């Protein structure tokens, strides 16, 4: 496995937050960091070459400044500037990386529009886990790592990532599974039988227990809380994430086309970031 963390760098304030998160992680795991910026917008217009070259040089200067700022004892930092489409360049750069880290311009509920499709497309197209850092302070009152569980293989990967991060941070891990009953039309008089609801909840509890089997023996000092809730997964996950330091969800993107599509849950979690969020495949 690669020991390199690739960080997508822009001049936005969220980018600096992403860099700081990556530095903390790289220092703890003794990983290297590659700061990568993408100059986009070239269309082949006459005279564009000089403009592009000037943009590349200015971007390189910015990266050099960031690299100098974050270099610590034993931390290897490299820089790279590429011209092209940011989604394609960053997705390609994630191939062979341990982690891709990007910033988000989303600043929380009531602070502007939801995260646009650009960052979501980068996450969906990446080959490695991706950490998305929102543009607000994750204050000291927050604690814990939240992971969404659904019993699928990608969910297992998300649990493994979340447990390792919670153990590294010395924070509790909350593993949440959400069950959603069949939706009836609003004007329907149908009421879900209690036996059906009880069965749904029991199935969820069993799936969660199976998913977490062996985790306590692997991390004997890790505090693990099991949460079973009724509702819609992305809403429940983001509610829990509002007081957490990190949220982890899985992505089901596979194949040449589906790799650029996120599952609805991870997509919706990223649209309204409540904390630093990792998407694992």
C-alpha atoms as one frame of an Amber mdcrd trajectory, in Angstrom:
protein
   0.000   0.000   0.000   1.199   3.506  -0.845   2.267   5.731   2.025   1.502
   8.946   0.144  -1.369  11.330   0.858  -2.361  13.469  -2.118  -3.907  16.839
  -1.242  -5.816  18.887  -3.799  -4.713  22.497  -3.227  -6.400  25.734  -4.288
  -6.304  29.265  -2.889  -9.620  28.738  -1.044  -9.646  28.780   2.753 -11.032
  25.242   2.777  -7.886  24.083   0.989  -5.686  25.188   3.888  -7.932  23.272
   6.283  -7.533  20.201   4.049  -3.756  20.585   4.085  -3.687  20.849   7.885
  -5.836  17.714   8.246  -3.518  15.830   5.891  -0.415  16.972   7.774  -1.834
  15.707  11.069  -2.689  12.354   9.534   0.617  12.007   7.690   2.605  12.830
  10.810   0.758  10.190  12.832   1.133   7.513  10.134   4.620   8.535   8.974
   3.318   9.140   5.471   4.489  11.562   2.810   2.378  14.351   1.334   2.017
  15.455  -2.259   0.452  18.878  -2.763  -1.285  18.906  -6.148  -2.846  21.897
  -7.894  -4.674  21.852 -11.214  -4.814  24.771 -13.640  -7.971  24.342 -15.693
  -9.815  26.219 -18.384  -7.439  25.826 -21.336  -9.319  25.466 -24.645  -6.548
  25.947 -27.213  -7.183  29.625 -28.049  -4.448  31.568 -29.854  -2.117  33.171
 -27.322  -3.353  30.918 -24.555   0.034  29.249 -24.065   1.617  32.263 -22.377
  -1.391  32.774 -20.126  -1.373  29.106 -19.139   2.354  29.155 -18.429   1.991
  32.226 -16.208  -0.858  30.553 -14.324   1.199  27.396 -13.829   4.170  29.388
 -12.511   2.007  31.391 -10.091   0.346  28.199  -8.884   3.732  26.557  -8.365
   4.820  29.504  -6.230   1.697  29.078  -4.110   2.406  25.363  -3.679   6.030
  26.031  -2.765   4.843  28.409  -0.068   2.421  25.821   1.320   5.119  23.138
   1.277   7.538  25.360   3.168   4.849  26.206   5.723   4.002  22.593   6.593
   7.358  20.873   6.438   8.032  19.225   9.766  10.845  17.020  11.029  10.665
  13.769   9.127   7.660  14.793   6.979   8.339  14.522   3.257   6.403  17.055
   1.157   6.440  17.223  -2.640   4.525  19.500  -5.018   3.036  19.132  -8.479
   1.093  21.414 -10.817  -0.853  20.035 -13.763  -3.009  21.634 -16.449  -6.304
  19.965 -17.245  -9.649  19.024 -15.762  -9.457  18.909 -11.927 -11.819  15.937
 -11.684  -9.739  13.846 -14.066  -6.347  14.933 -12.709  -7.218  14.385  -9.039
  -8.998  11.103  -9.721  -5.966   9.839 -11.617  -3.595  11.083  -8.908  -5.493
   9.051  -6.311  -4.550   5.832  -8.086  -1.831   4.284  -5.964  -2.250   6.846
  -3.167  -3.129   5.936   0.404  -5.572   8.816   0.594  -6.844  11.818  -1.357
  -7.758  14.902   0.677  -9.765  17.816  -0.709 -11.457  20.869   0.756 -15.117
  21.753   0.454 -16.585  25.235   0.172 -19.591  24.156   2.242 -19.736  26.048
   5.535 -22.662  24.341   7.223 -26.461  24.810   7.364 -27.577  28.384   6.771
 -24.185  29.413   5.387 -24.771  29.227   1.652 -25.624  26.547  -0.903 -24.937
  22.852  -0.605 -21.673  21.489  -1.966 -21.736  21.451  -5.754 -21.135  18.492
  -8.025 -17.450  19.263  -8.686 -16.099  17.855  -5.419 -18.629  15.021  -5.465
 -17.392  13.973  -8.915 -13.802  13.912  -7.621 -14.843  11.678  -4.724 -16.835
   9.403  -7.008 -14.005   9.037  -9.509 -11.193   8.464  -7.018  -9.417   5.122
  -6.693  -8.453   5.619  -3.033 -10.406   6.685   0.039 -11.167  10.418  -0.065
 -11.394  12.796   2.883 -13.474  15.942   2.351 -12.762  18.802   4.768 -15.501
  21.443   5.201 -14.771  25.142   5.455 -15.476  25.575   9.150 -13.620  24.936
  12.377 -13.997  21.485  13.930 -13.847  22.774  17.505 -12.588  21.050  20.607
 -16.096  20.309  21.876 -16.530  17.681  19.178 -15.462  14.113  19.771 -15.682
  10.700  18.211 -15.818   9.029  14.817 -19.145   8.077  13.215 -19.367   5.306
  10.615 -22.392   4.309   8.571 -23.015   0.544   8.454 -25.260  -1.437   6.113
 -23.711  -4.913   6.096 -22.222  -4.632   2.587 -18.556  -5.325   1.690 -17.884
  -1.606   1.175 -19.390  -1.000   4.605 -16.812  -3.384   6.049 -14.064  -1.289
   4.471 -15.605   1.861   5.963 -15.698   0.268   9.426 -12.047  -0.766   9.182
 -11.028   2.770   8.161 -13.154   4.387  10.868 -11.908   2.087  13.633  -8.278
   2.732  12.710  -8.860   6.499  12.740 -10.771   6.417  16.035  -7.986   4.364
  17.604  -5.351   6.779  16.255  -7.241   9.790  17.590  -8.070   8.152  20.908
 -11.742   8.882  20.248 -14.876   6.717  20.637 -16.363   5.039  17.567 -20.104
   5.180  16.880 -21.259   2.574  14.354 -24.767   3.389  13.142 -27.128   1.300
  11.061 -30.411   2.775   9.879 -33.514   0.827   8.950 -36.188   2.385   6.755
 -39.693   0.876   6.589 -41.589   0.648   3.320 -43.022   4.060   2.524 -46.785
   4.291   2.062 -48.574   7.122   0.184 -49.280  10.115   2.391 -53.034   9.709
   2.076 -52.851   6.019   2.914 -54.457   4.777   6.119 -52.027   1.856   6.272
 -50.076   1.498   9.503 -46.990  -0.720   9.584 -47.641  -3.773  11.805 -45.557
  -3.805  14.978 -44.234  -7.253  14.143 -42.884  -5.890  10.842 -41.202  -2.940
  12.558 -39.761  -5.149  15.283 -38.408  -7.512  12.625 -36.779  -4.667  10.703
 -35.077  -3.385  13.836 -33.911  -6.852  14.862 -32.467  -7.511  11.401 -30.581
  -4.212  11.630 -29.182  -5.082  15.068 -28.012  -8.476  13.849 -26.378  -6.987
  10.751 -24.577  -4.420  12.918 -23.356  -7.070  15.359 -21.988  -9.189  12.493
 -20.256  -6.173  10.942 -18.525  -5.312  14.232 -17.551  -8.881  15.124 -13.879
  -9.034  16.061 -13.438  -5.264  16.201 -13.154  -5.108  19.992 -10.464  -7.773
  20.070  -8.546  -5.933  17.344  -8.796  -2.622  19.206  -9.139  -3.571  22.904
  -8.834   0.027  24.084 -11.379   1.431  21.624 -14.753   2.569  22.974 -17.430
   1.347  20.525 -21.049   2.472  20.623 -23.663   0.631  18.548 -26.548   2.743
  17.267 -29.679   1.438  15.546 -32.099   4.031  14.211 -35.221   4.299  12.098
 -35.266   6.921   9.373 -33.237   7.937   6.348 -29.518   7.070   6.573 -27.962
  10.333   5.395 -30.114  12.377   7.791 -29.268  10.168  10.780 -25.562  10.068
   9.899 -25.301  13.841   9.549 -27.227  14.389  12.786 -24.650  12.270  14.626
 -21.800  13.879  12.691 -22.647  17.367  13.963 -20.870  16.542  17.227 -18.169
  14.251  15.748 -14.621  14.896  14.564 -14.905  12.516  11.613 -17.590  10.683
   9.662 -16.924   7.664   7.435 -19.253   6.319   4.752 -18.873   3.834   1.915
 -19.154   4.363  -1.831 -20.402   1.765  -4.249 -18.825   3.163  -7.412 -17.445
   0.372  -9.632 -16.504   0.015 -13.270 -15.734   2.585 -15.961 -19.098   4.359
 -15.664 -20.344   3.615 -12.147 -17.007   4.694 -10.648 -18.097   8.288 -11.322
 -21.396   7.835  -9.500 -21.746   7.800  -5.738 -24.406   5.874  -3.895 -27.286
   8.117  -2.827 -26.334   8.007   0.854 -22.705   9.091   0.461 -23.785  11.680
  -2.126 -26.297  13.236   0.269 -23.874  13.182   3.203 -21.327  15.099   1.110
 -23.883  17.647  -0.021 -24.444  18.784   3.570 -21.169  18.191   5.368 -21.490
  18.167   9.134 -17.811  17.402   9.809 -14.677  16.073   8.106 -15.964  13.143
   6.037 -14.152  10.155   4.575 -15.603   8.167   1.673 -14.190   4.656   1.423
 -14.589   2.175  -1.419
